[in-house]
Amino acid sequence: MQVHGSGNLIRWLLDNHLVDEIVLLTYPVIIGQGTRLFPDTGPDVALELVEARSTSNGIAIQIYHPSGRPQYAVDTPDLNA
């Protein structure tokens, strides 16, 4: 199944572990407005980059697989500074 442009459906599918792969196309255009792809709420999902390429006109194509909950780095003070 492919989902185009429904952030709510995508979030529901991710929350229910029903997503095997995310293909993200990034176009070299800044619009400056619009609806977020993912809402502000919901659990975080780690993504593993499995492929990346670009087209001759600058479109970046990234393919990700969901890989569980993300691991966040802990910010520790630099005691040598």
C-alpha positions as CSV (number, residue, x, y, z in Angstrom):
1,M,0.0,0.0,0.0
2,Q,1.2,3.5,-0.7
3,V,0.1,6.6,1.2
4,H,0.4,10.0,-0.3
5,G,-0.1,13.1,1.8
6,S,-2.0,11.9,4.8
7,G,0.0,12.7,7.9
8,N,-2.8,11.4,10.2
9,L,-2.9,8.0,8.4
10,I,0.9,7.7,8.3
11,R,1.1,8.4,12.0
12,W,-1.6,5.8,12.7
13,L,0.2,3.2,10.6
14,L,3.5,4.0,12.3
15,D,1.9,3.9,15.8
16,N,0.5,0.4,15.0
17,H,3.7,-1.0,13.5
18,L,2.2,-1.3,10.1
19,V,4.9,0.5,8.1
20,D,7.8,-1.5,6.5
21,E,9.3,1.3,4.5
22,I,9.2,5.0,4.1
23,V,10.2,6.6,0.8
24,L,10.8,10.3,1.3
25,L,11.2,12.6,-1.7
26,T,12.6,16.1,-0.9
27,Y,12.2,18.7,-3.6
28,P,14.6,21.6,-3.8
29,V,11.9,24.2,-3.1
30,I,11.1,26.2,0.0
31,I,7.4,26.9,0.3
32,G,7.4,28.4,3.8
33,Q,3.9,27.3,4.7
34,G,1.7,24.2,4.7
35,T,0.7,21.3,6.9
36,R,3.3,19.3,8.8
37,L,3.7,15.7,7.6
38,F,3.7,14.4,11.2
39,P,1.8,15.9,14.1
40,D,3.4,17.3,17.2
41,T,2.2,14.4,19.4
42,G,2.8,10.6,19.3
43,P,5.7,8.3,20.1
44,D,9.0,8.9,18.4
45,V,10.1,6.3,15.8
46,A,13.7,5.7,14.8
47,L,14.4,5.3,11.1
48,E,17.3,3.4,9.5
49,L,18.4,4.8,6.2
50,V,18.7,2.0,3.7
51,E,19.2,3.9,0.5
52,A,19.8,7.5,-0.7
53,R,20.1,8.9,-4.1
54,S,19.3,12.1,-6.0
55,T,17.9,12.9,-9.5
56,S,19.6,15.1,-12.0
57,N,17.1,18.0,-11.1
58,G,18.0,17.9,-7.4
59,I,15.2,15.7,-5.9
60,A,16.7,13.7,-3.0
61,I,15.2,10.3,-2.5
62,Q,15.7,8.5,0.8
63,I,14.4,5.1,1.8
64,Y,14.0,4.3,5.5
65,H,12.9,1.3,7.5
66,P,11.4,1.9,11.0
67,S,13.8,0.5,13.6
68,G,11.9,0.8,16.9
69,R,12.3,3.5,19.5
70,P,15.1,6.1,19.0
71,Q,18.1,6.2,21.3
72,Y,18.9,9.8,22.3
73,A,22.4,11.0,23.3
74,V,22.7,12.4,26.7
75,D,24.3,15.9,26.8
76,T,27.1,15.8,29.3
77,P,29.2,18.8,30.3
78,D,32.8,19.0,29.0
79,L,34.8,19.0,32.2
80,N,38.0,19.8,30.3
81,A,36.8,23.1,28.9
